[in-house]
């Protein structure tokens, strides 16, 4: 997930909010075709934003799975290095917390 895709999703969400505000303003005293058209525009914008959020969620889940698989592979290939790193981090945290 790149920074630009995150920015794009935020822009989409802002557009949905803007469209919802316009919908509320436009349909405050109206009924009929104009109100229906405004509601349809807002519904389409919300649907597009939902699709983008679902896509982002899928990307995040896939990257998380890939990272977990890569970590598992590394630990299986280098168990002693992994134990050493974990022990070092534990020692460092112990020293820092012991100073309190």
C-alpha positions, 0 to 999 in steps of 0.5 A: 500500500503506497502513500499515494493510494492512501491519499487517494482513499482519503480524497475519496472519503472527503468527496463522499462527505462533501457529496453527503453535505450537498445532498442534505443542503439540496434536499432540505426542502425539496422532493421529487426528481431533484432530491432523488438525483441528489440521493443517487449521486451520494449513493454512488459516491458512497459505493465507490468509497466502500469499494476503495476501502475494501480494496485497501483492506485486502491490500493490508491483509495480504501484506500482513500475511506476506510479512508473517510468512517472511518472518516465519521463513527467516526464523526457520532458516536462522533460528539462532540469530532469531533467538539472539535478536529476541534475547537482545531486545528482551535484555534491552527492554529489561534494562530500560524498565529496570531503571524506573 
